[in-house]
């Protein structure tokens, strides 16, 4: 599978501190090799992958490509984004 990081996710990754950024990088590489994570509710086609207890990656899979939408360093950022769909 191929991995594409969208512009919003790239900007979010630039803001994340270096040790955590490396964890995001290794997790993104693993996403290309297998489908993991948990589907979000509310009929959303997105999948979430935990990087740490608080950090998350939001992505979706279309054909043979994994699209990385968002990279959240804290649960608060993720929760704010998730609540926008309710």
C-alpha positions as CSV (number, residue, x, y, z in Angstrom):
1,X,0.0,0.0,0.0
2,X,1.1,3.5,-0.7
3,X,0.9,6.4,1.9
4,X,0.1,10.0,1.2
5,X,0.3,12.7,3.9
6,X,-2.1,15.5,3.1
7,X,-1.2,19.2,3.6
8,X,-3.1,19.6,6.8
9,X,-1.3,16.7,8.4
10,X,2.1,17.9,7.2
11,X,1.5,21.3,8.9
12,X,0.5,19.5,12.1
13,X,3.6,17.3,12.0
14,X,5.8,20.3,11.7
15,X,4.4,21.7,15.0
16,X,5.0,18.5,16.9
17,X,8.2,18.1,19.0
18,X,10.9,15.9,17.6
19,X,10.7,12.8,19.8
20,X,7.0,12.5,19.3
21,X,7.4,13.3,15.6
22,X,9.7,10.3,15.2
23,X,6.9,8.1,16.7
24,X,4.4,9.5,14.2
25,X,6.8,8.7,11.4
26,X,7.3,5.1,12.4
27,X,3.5,4.6,12.9
28,X,2.8,6.1,9.5
29,X,5.2,3.6,7.9
30,X,3.4,0.7,9.7
31,X,0.0,1.9,8.4
32,X,1.2,1.2,4.8
33,X,1.8,-2.4,5.6
34,X,-1.4,-3.3,7.5
35,X,-4.9,-1.9,8.2
36,X,-5.2,-1.2,11.9
37,X,-7.0,1.3,14.0
38,X,-10.6,1.9,15.0
39,X,-13.3,3.4,12.8
40,X,-14.8,6.6,14.0
41,X,-18.5,6.8,14.8
42,X,-21.1,9.2,13.3
43,X,-20.9,7.4,9.9
44,X,-17.4,8.8,9.2
45,X,-15.2,6.9,6.9
46,X,-12.1,7.7,8.9
47,X,-9.9,5.5,11.0
48,X,-7.9,6.5,14.1
49,X,-4.6,5.1,15.2
50,X,-3.1,5.7,18.6
51,X,0.5,6.7,18.6
52,X,0.7,7.3,22.3
53,X,-1.9,7.5,25.0
54,X,-2.9,11.0,23.7
55,X,-1.4,11.3,20.2
56,X,-3.5,10.1,17.3
57,X,-3.4,9.8,13.5
58,X,-6.6,10.1,11.5
59,X,-6.6,8.5,8.1
60,X,-8.7,6.7,5.5
61,X,-8.0,4.1,2.9
62,X,-9.0,4.4,-0.7
63,X,-8.1,1.6,-3.1
64,X,-4.4,0.9,-2.4
65,X,-3.6,4.3,-0.8
66,X,-3.5,5.4,2.9
67,X,-4.4,9.1,3.2
68,X,-3.2,10.7,6.4
69,X,-5.6,13.5,7.3
70,X,-4.6,14.7,10.7
71,X,-1.9,14.2,13.3
72,X,-2.9,15.2,16.8
73,X,-0.3,15.5,19.6
74,X,-2.9,15.8,22.4
75,X,-6.3,14.3,23.1
76,X,-7.7,17.8,23.5
77,X,-6.9,18.7,19.9
78,X,-8.4,15.4,18.7
79,X,-11.5,15.8,20.8
80,X,-12.1,19.3,19.4
81,X,-11.9,18.0,15.9
82,X,-14.1,14.9,16.6
83,X,-16.8,17.0,18.2
84,X,-17.1,19.2,15.1
85,X,-18.9,16.2,13.5
86,X,-21.6,15.8,16.2
